[in-house]
């Protein structure tokens, strides 16, 4: 395919490598992202990572609060795009938007569809104990991640991998795979998603982050890794709320929450070895550094 006119639609850091890769090879006629949101102690509006990247590249940035109006659809269509590439944008695209580009709208989704449709596929894959995940390039339609798949690429999930690490790997994979999809677009045949195997990756609720040491060690370990770095699985250390950000399965048995040598914590069955912790208002620390200034209690709550 020759150089294409692309509308890029994305918001968080996950989308940035894709934008950078596309901008190096194609003409980005506009970048759509979520509006700046209040952030930090001063709650001043902060542009999204995609907006920061787009402005650094000298690209036109738009952040409408909705795309459902006739005016928004007309403005979008007037761009004359060959294709729209969508990566974690955050707004539902109505049919006039989906239909406007010559080749439609392509979504980069961080799972092996139809598994983990929805908002948090990386977190959910780790928390469920999936052996592998991947990236799909999907032709968008009105349903939630229901469109036919043009390309897919799988990757194993490491036994100590966190959402943070897997997020970065899948972002880079997505950047490479969309480049391949655009190069081969006329020859690709969209494959409908099967009805079997559909699961939904619901948005992460902070209420899920409290650890329950009575659960099996495998479940606790996956929750710690799946919720790292945000919102961060947490427990009480002598009454203080502490986030646990990295872990692995360890040896030993004991009462749930009991601390074993080497900062292993007994679970309902088995034990979890804690590798990285974060006290409230502090930076994450490796376990050895954390223990130098901490009194280790008998158990965690």
Buried (B, 14 or more C-beta within 10 A) or exposed (E): BEEBBBBBBBBBBBBBBBBBBBBEBBEBBBBBBBEEEEEEEEEEEBBBBBBBBBEEBEBEBBBBEEBBEEEBBEBBBEBEBBBBBBBBBBBEBBEBBBEBBEBBBBBBBBBBBBBBBBBBBBBBBBBBEBEEBBBBBBBBBEEEBBBBBBBBBEBEBEEBBBBBBBBEBBBEBBBBBBBBBBEEBEEBEBBEBEEEEBBBBEEBEEEBBEBEBEBEBBBBBBBBBBBBBEBBBBBBBEEEEBBBBBBBBBEBEBEBBBBBEEBBBBBBEBBBBBBBBBBEEEEBBEBEEBBEEBEEBEBBE
